[in-house]
Amino acid sequence: YGAQGITVHPRPDARHIRHEDVKELSCQLHTELNIEGFPSDDFLDLVLSVRPTQATLVPDRPEQLTSNAGWDTRRHREFLTGVVRKLRENDIRVSIFIDPNTEMADGALRAGADRIELYTEPYASGFCTDRHCAVAPYVECARYCRRIGLGINAGHDLSLENLRYFSMCIPELDEVSIGHALICDALQMGLKDTIRHYLACLSA
């Protein structure tokens, strides 16, 4: 229906998707596949066997319900550098999940990442009260990322309510990942119309 890519998040408890499902899905897609998750040995084995277009590294602990922060790329630079090197040696584009902080973006670049993914829950939480204030750190970080040569992805709690404004303020965006809100909207509008509405937010 027009989505440019599919993102999957194989967690240790398999509550989102199982490893065998990821492998089956990868054989059927004719668009980009992005596999995101914590870079454990099991996760890396899966990614290297599937060879998606992109791998997004998130700092989630196994027991976490959902992502709630980006990487501290300074503290974990050595670990991330080794992971990124292994993925890029296999022609997999790498994105590192970060808060909208230029120091964290710089750390991602030093670790060898191709892109960062901005953690947008704080933006979504502040959107209804002061959208200008909520988006400001993302605009600053995105401009910095573009200057230093990092691609810019974004995700978490983006919706039809807040995506258009975010996209307008950050024209440097390469990609957004939308899960929960999109599926909720699809229950009301159907998947085809829902994707059309999201694409319209990004092209405004």
C-alpha contacts under 8 A as a table, 3 or more apart, distances in Angstrom:
res1	aa1	res2	aa2	distance
1	Y	191	L	7.84
1	Y	192	K	5.41
1	Y	195	I	6.76
1	Y	196	R	7.59
2	G	195	I	6.93
2	G	196	R	7.33
3	A	6	I	7.49
3	A	195	I	6.71
3	A	199	L	7.84
4	Q	31	T	6.18
4	Q	32	E	6.63
5	G	31	T	5.45
5	G	32	E	4.42
5	G	33	L	5.80
5	G	34	N	7.28
6	I	31	T	7.52
6	I	32	E	6.28
6	I	33	L	5.11
6	I	34	N	6.13
7	T	33	L	6.01
7	T	34	N	4.61
7	T	35	I	5.80
7	T	36	E	7.11
7	T	177	S	6.86
8	V	16	H	7.78
8	V	17	I	7.13
8	V	22	V	7.55
8	V	33	L	7.84
8	V	34	N	6.43
8	V	35	I	5.13
8	V	36	E	6.24
9	H	16	H	6.44
9	H	17	I	6.73
9	H	35	I	5.95
9	H	36	E	4.97
9	H	37	G	5.70
10	P	14	A	5.91
10	P	15	R	7.85
10	P	16	H	6.20
10	P	17	I	5.24
10	P	18	R	6.07
10	P	19	H	6.49
10	P	22	V	7.83
10	P	35	I	7.63
10	P	36	E	7.29
10	P	37	G	6.57
10	P	43	F	7.70
11	R	14	A	5.08
11	R	15	R	6.78
11	R	16	H	6.77
11	R	17	I	7.38
11	R	18	R	7.99
11	R	37	G	6.77
11	R	62	P	7.11
12	P	62	P	6.13
13	D	62	P	7.78
14	A	17	I	5.24
14	A	18	R	4.98
14	A	19	H	7.68
15	R	18	R	7.55
17	I	21	D	6.40
17	I	22	V	7.05
18	R	21	D	5.14
18	R	22	V	6.48
19	H	22	V	5.14
19	H	23	K	6.49
19	H	46	L	7.02
20	E	23	K	5.15
20	E	24	E	6.33
21	D	24	E	5.09
21	D	25	L	5.97
22	V	25	L	5.10
22	V	26	S	6.09
22	V	50	V	7.96
23	K	26	S	5.27
23	K	27	C	6.77
23	K	50	V	6.22
24	E	27	C	5.49
24	E	28	Q	6.93
25	L	28	Q	5.29
25	L	29	L	6.38
26	S	29	L	5.58
26	S	33	L	7.08
26	S	50	V	6.80
26	S	52	P	7.49
29	L	32	E	7.44
29	L	33	L	7.49
32	E	52	P	7.33
32	E	53	T	5.71
32	E	54	Q	7.72
33	L	52	P	5.23
33	L	53	T	5.53
33	L	54	Q	6.52
34	N	52	P	6.06
34	N	53	T	6.16
34	N	54	Q	4.68
34	N	55	A	5.52
34	N	56	T	6.94
35	I	47	V	7.07
35	I	52	P	6.84
35	I	54	Q	6.52
35	I	55	A	4.93
35	I	56	T	6.19
36	E	55	A	5.58
36	E	56	T	4.35
36	E	57	L	5.80
36	E	58	V	6.79
37	G	43	F	7.07
37	G	56	T	6.51
37	G	57	L	5.46
37	G	58	V	5.22
37	G	59	P	7.61
37	G	60	D	7.29
38	F	43	F	7.00
38	F	57	L	5.72
38	F	58	V	5.02
38	F	59	P	5.50
38	F	60	D	5.82
38	F	61	R	7.41
39	P	42	D	7.90
39	P	43	F	5.61
39	P	44	L	5.86
39	P	57	L	6.26
39	P	58	V	7.56
39	P	83	V	7.28
40	S	43	F	5.13
40	S	44	L	6.16
41	D	44	L	5.18
41	D	45	D	6.09
42	D	45	D	5.12
42	D	46	L	6.33
43	F	46	L	5.19
43	F	47	V	6.25
44	L	47	V	5.02
44	L	48	L	5.98
45	D	48	L	5.30
45	D	49	S	6.14
46	L	49	S	5.18
46	L	50	V	6.19
47	V	50	V	5.21
47	V	51	R	5.60
47	V	52	P	6.78
47	V	55	A	7.33
48	L	51	R	5.14
48	L	87	L	7.26
48	L	90	N	7.27
51	R	90	N	7.40
51	R	91	D	7.85
51	R	92	I	6.48
52	P	55	A	6.90
52	P	92	I	6.47
53	T	92	I	5.59
53	T	93	R	6.05
54	Q	92	I	5.44
54	Q	93	R	4.48
54	Q	94	V	5.64
54	Q	95	S	7.20
55	A	87	L	7.92
55	A	92	I	6.72
55	A	93	R	6.29
55	A	94	V	5.09
55	A	95	S	6.23
56	T	94	V	5.93
56	T	95	S	4.59
56	T	96	I	5.65
56	T	97	F	6.81
56	T	117	E	7.72
57	L	94	V	7.56
57	L	95	S	6.30
57	L	96	I	4.97
57	L	97	F	6.02
58	V	67	S	7.60
58	V	70	G	6.89
58	V	71	W	6.89
58	V	96	I	6.65
58	V	97	F	5.33
59	P	67	S	7.73
59	P	69	A	7.59
59	P	70	G	6.56
59	P	71	W	5.70
59	P	97	F	7.67
60	D	64	Q	6.22
60	D	66	T	7.42
60	D	67	S	5.89
60	D	68	N	7.91
61	R	64	Q	5.44
64	Q	67	S	7.12
67	S	70	G	7.96
68	N	121	E	7.79
69	A	98	I	7.09
69	A	99	D	6.47
69	A	119	Y	6.83
70	G	97	F	5.14
70	G	98	I	3.74
70	G	99	D	4.86
70	G	118	L	7.86
70	G	119	Y	6.35
71	W	76	H	7.63
71	W	96	I	7.44
71	W	97	F	6.12
71	W	98	I	5.20
71	W	99	D	7.38
71	W	104	M	7.49
72	D	75	R	5.55
72	D	76	H	6.19
72	D	98	I	7.48
72	D	104	M	6.36
73	T	76	H	5.17
73	T	77	R	5.16
73	T	80	L	7.58
73	T	98	I	8.00
73	T	104	M	5.38
73	T	105	A	7.76
73	T	107	G	4.85
73	T	108	A	5.87
73	T	111	A	7.84
74	R	77	R	5.20
74	R	103	E	8.00
74	R	104	M	6.88
74	R	107	G	5.52
76	H	79	F	5.43
76	H	80	L	6.07
77	R	80	L	5.09
77	R	81	T	5.82
77	R	107	G	6.71
77	R	108	A	7.68
77	R	110	R	7.71
77	R	111	A	5.84
78	E	81	T	5.17
78	E	82	G	6.49
78	E	111	A	7.40
79	F	82	G	5.47
79	F	83	V	6.52
80	L	83	V	5.10
80	L	84	V	5.96
80	L	111	A	5.98
81	T	84	V	5.18
81	T	85	R	6.05
81	T	110	R	7.77
81	T	111	A	4.28
81	T	112	G	6.25
82	G	85	R	5.23
82	G	86	K	6.36
83	V	86	K	5.28
83	V	87	L	6.37
84	V	87	L	5.19
84	V	88	R	6.02
84	V	94	V	6.54
84	V	111	A	6.92
84	V	112	G	6.19
84	V	113	A	6.38
85	R	88	R	5.25
85	R	89	E	6.03
85	R	112	G	7.04
86	K	89	E	5.27
86	K	90	N	6.78
87	L	90	N	5.27
87	L	91	D	6.73
87	L	92	I	5.42
87	L	93	R	7.42
87	L	94	V	7.12
88	R	91	D	4.90
88	R	92	I	5.05
88	R	93	R	6.28
88	R	94	V	7.04
89	E	92	I	7.44
93	R	113	A	7.84
93	R	114	D	6.23
93	R	115	R	7.96
94	V	113	A	5.34
94	V	114	D	5.39
94	V	115	R	6.30
95	S	113	A	5.83
95	S	114	D	5.99
95	S	115	R	4.42
95	S	116	I	4.77
95	S	117	E	6.18
95	S	153	N	7.88
96	I	108	A	6.48
96	I	113	A	6.64
96	I	115	R	6.54
96	I	116	I	4.65
96	I	117	E	5.84
97	F	116	I	5.73
97	F	117	E	4.55
97	F	118	L	6.07
97	F	119	Y	6.55
98	I	101	N	7.48
98	I	104	M	6.47
98	I	105	A	7.18
98	I	116	I	6.60
98	I	117	E	6.07
98	I	118	L	5.38
98	I	119	Y	5.89
99	D	104	M	7.24
99	D	118	L	5.76
99	D	119	Y	5.28
99	D	120	T	7.86
100	P	104	M	7.73
100	P	105	A	7.90
100	P	118	L	5.97
100	P	119	Y	7.05
100	P	137	P	5.89
100	P	138	Y	5.27
100	P	141	C	5.51
100	P	142	A	7.94
101	N	104	M	5.36
101	N	105	A	6.38
101	N	137	P	7.32
101	N	138	Y	7.99
101	N	141	C	5.83
102	T	105	A	4.89
102	T	106	D	6.11
102	T	140	E	7.87
102	T	141	C	5.32
102	T	144	Y	6.60
102	T	145	C	7.57
103	E	106	D	5.03
103	E	107	G	6.22
104	M	107	G	4.97
104	M	108	A	6.23
105	A	108	A	5.04
105	A	109	L	6.34
105	A	116	I	6.96
105	A	141	C	7.52
105	A	145	C	6.55
106	D	109	L	5.12
106	D	110	R	6.26
106	D	145	C	7.95
107	G	110	R	5.02
107	G	111	A	6.16
108	A	111	A	5.03
108	A	112	G	6.53
108	A	113	A	5.63
108	A	115	R	7.99
108	A	116	I	7.05
109	L	112	G	5.16
109	L	113	A	5.36
109	L	114	D	7.30
109	L	150	L	6.91
110	R	113	A	7.51
113	A	116	I	7.23
113	A	150	L	7.65
114	D	150	L	5.79
114	D	151	G	6.21
115	R	150	L	4.95
115	R	151	G	4.15
115	R	152	I	5.59
115	R	153	N	6.95
116	I	150	L	6.83
116	I	151	G	6.37
116	I	152	I	5.45
116	I	153	N	5.97
116	I	154	A	7.94
117	E	152	I	6.08
117	E	153	N	4.29
117	E	154	A	4.69
117	E	155	G	6.75
118	L	138	Y	7.56
118	L	152	I	7.40
118	L	153	N	6.15
118	L	154	A	4.44
118	L	155	G	6.31
119	Y	122	P	7.68
119	Y	154	A	6.27
119	Y	155	G	5.74
119	Y	156	H	6.07
120	T	123	Y	5.16
120	T	124	A	6.29
120	T	154	A	6.59
120	T	155	G	5.63
120	T	156	H	5.20
120	T	157	D	6.57
120	T	158	L	7.04
121	E	124	A	5.05
121	E	125	S	6.10
121	E	155	G	7.94
121	E	156	H	5.42
121	E	157	D	5.42
121	E	158	L	7.65
122	P	125	S	5.06
122	P	126	G	6.20
122	P	134	A	7.20
123	Y	126	G	5.29
123	Y	127	F	5.85
123	Y	131	R	7.71
123	Y	134	A	4.89
123	Y	135	V	5.87
124	A	127	F	5.15
124	A	128	C	7.90
124	A	134	A	7.73
124	A	157	D	6.02
124	A	158	L	6.48
124	A	162	N	6.76
125	S	128	C	7.31
126	G	129	T	5.62
126	G	130	D	6.02
126	G	131	R	6.37
126	G	133	C	7.81
126	G	134	A	5.24
127	F	130	D	5.59
127	F	131	R	4.24
127	F	132	H	7.86
127	F	134	A	5.87
127	F	135	V	7.81
127	F	162	N	6.87
128	C	131	R	6.30
130	D	133	C	5.48
130	D	134	A	6.11
131	R	134	A	4.90
131	R	135	V	6.09
132	H	135	V	5.48
132	H	136	A	6.13
133	C	136	A	5.29
133	C	137	P	7.91
134	A	137	P	7.24
135	V	138	Y	5.36
135	V	139	V	6.30
135	V	166	F	6.85
135	V	169	C	7.60
136	A	139	V	5.18
136	A	140	E	6.37
137	P	140	E	5.14
137	P	141	C	6.11
138	Y	141	C	5.09
138	Y	142	A	5.89
138	Y	170	I	7.76
139	V	142	A	5.17
139	V	143	R	6.18
139	V	169	C	6.67
139	V	170	I	5.85
140	E	143	R	5.36
140	E	144	Y	6.31
141	C	144	Y	5.08
141	C	145	C	6.11
142	A	145	C	5.01
142	A	146	R	6.22
142	A	152	I	6.72
142	A	170	I	6.93
142	A	172	E	6.84
142	A	173	L	7.86
143	R	146	R	5.20
143	R	147	R	6.30
143	R	172	E	7.49
144	Y	147	R	5.08
144	Y	148	I	6.39
145	C	148	I	5.29
145	C	149	G	6.10
145	C	150	L	4.98
145	C	151	G	6.93
145	C	152	I	7.12
146	R	149	G	5.09
146	R	150	L	5.61
146	R	151	G	6.69
146	R	152	I	7.67
146	R	172	E	7.14
147	R	150	L	7.70
151	G	173	L	7.64
151	G	174	D	6.50
152	I	172	E	6.82
152	I	173	L	5.19
152	I	174	D	5.38
152	I	175	E	6.92
153	N	173	L	5.99
153	N	174	D	5.58
153	N	175	E	4.67
153	N	176	V	5.52
153	N	177	S	7.79
154	A	173	L	7.60
154	A	175	E	6.51
154	A	176	V	4.78
154	A	177	S	6.45
155	G	158	L	6.37
155	G	176	V	5.55
155	G	177	S	4.93
155	G	178	I	6.31
156	H	177	S	7.32
156	H	178	I	6.82
157	D	178	I	7.39
157	D	180	H	7.55
157	D	181	A	7.06
158	L	161	E	7.90
158	L	162	N	6.21
158	L	163	L	5.69
158	L	178	I	6.27
158	L	181	A	7.17
159	S	162	N	5.48
159	S	163	L	5.51
159	S	178	I	7.37
159	S	181	A	5.58
159	S	182	L	7.08
160	L	163	L	5.61
160	L	164	R	7.19
160	L	181	A	7.90
160	L	197	H	7.47
160	L	198	Y	6.40
160	L	201	C	7.25
161	E	164	R	7.44
162	N	165	Y	5.88
162	N	166	F	6.48
163	L	166	F	5.12
163	L	167	S	6.07
163	L	198	Y	7.86
163	L	201	C	6.23
163	L	202	L	7.34
164	R	167	S	5.19
164	R	168	M	6.13
164	R	201	C	4.43
164	R	202	L	6.09
164	R	204	A	6.96
165	Y	168	M	5.08
165	Y	169	C	6.16
166	F	169	C	5.25
166	F	170	I	6.15
167	S	170	I	5.13
167	S	171	P	5.96
167	S	173	L	7.06
167	S	201	C	7.39
167	S	202	L	5.86
168	M	171	P	5.91
168	M	202	L	7.84
168	M	204	A	7.15
170	I	173	L	6.00
173	L	176	V	7.64
178	I	181	A	6.72
178	I	182	L	6.15
179	G	182	L	5.43
179	G	183	I	6.33
180	H	183	I	5.41
180	H	184	C	6.24
181	A	184	C	5.09
181	A	185	D	6.10
182	L	185	D	5.14
182	L	186	A	6.10
182	L	194	T	6.82
182	L	195	I	7.64
183	I	186	A	4.91
183	I	187	L	6.47
183	I	191	L	7.64
184	C	187	L	5.38
184	C	188	Q	7.19
185	D	188	Q	5.40
185	D	189	M	6.09
185	D	190	G	7.47
185	D	191	L	7.96
185	D	194	T	6.29
186	A	189	M	4.97
186	A	190	G	4.32
186	A	191	L	4.68
186	A	192	K	7.93
186	A	193	D	7.70
186	A	194	T	5.55
187	L	190	G	5.85
187	L	191	L	7.67
189	M	193	D	6.04
189	M	194	T	6.02
190	G	193	D	5.79
190	G	194	T	6.13
191	L	194	T	5.06
191	L	195	I	6.15
192	K	195	I	5.46
192	K	196	R	6.34
193	D	196	R	4.95
193	D	197	H	6.25
194	T	197	H	5.17
194	T	198	Y	6.39
195	I	198	Y	5.10
195	I	199	L	6.10
196	R	199	L	5.18
196	R	200	A	6.21
197	H	200	A	5.05
197	H	201	C	6.46
198	Y	201	C	5.12
198	Y	202	L	6.61
199	L	202	L	5.17
199	L	203	S	6.33
200	A	203	S	5.12
200	A	204	A	6.16
201	C	204	A	5.57
